[in-house]
Amino acid sequence: MKKNRDFDMVLKYLLNENLLKNALKGSELDTLEKVKATLSTVCDDLKDELELQRIEAEEREQKRLAIIASIEAQGFSLNELIKSKKSPTKKPNKYVFFNEKGEKTYWSGMGKMPKVLKEQVENGKDLESFLIVKQE
């Protein structure tokens, strides 16, 4: 917090010519020249940094446009390449059985066997008896 207040106070003086003149009355000219040089260096460094960021952004945009042009030259549109792949189709249900609540439940045969079905098979029921018969 103190750092922000200190900065705000310095900025207040730097941005107000009258406050700055009154605060610096009696200062050595050499000291003022050093402050001027420091401020000038800081400003130049900031300008250089901003220019470098602008150049990098411009180069990045040129690369992006070149990639798009290359994609289009290959006969693709950007949207074609961005489209998400279709999700894999769900396996059709292979088995039907009734759960603890008496509700008809389905299992594709993939993954872990449902607990209710597993118990029935372990108690002697044939898994084939739960097969869904497809009528053609």
Secondary structure, DSSP 4 states (H G I P E B T S, - for coil): -HHHHHHHHHHHHHH-HHHHHHHHTT--HHHHHHHHHHHHHHHHHHHHHHHHHHHHHHHHHHHHHHHHHHHHHTT--HHHHHSPPPPPPPPPP-EEEE-TTS-EEEE-S-SSPPHHHHHHHHTT--GGGGBPPPP-
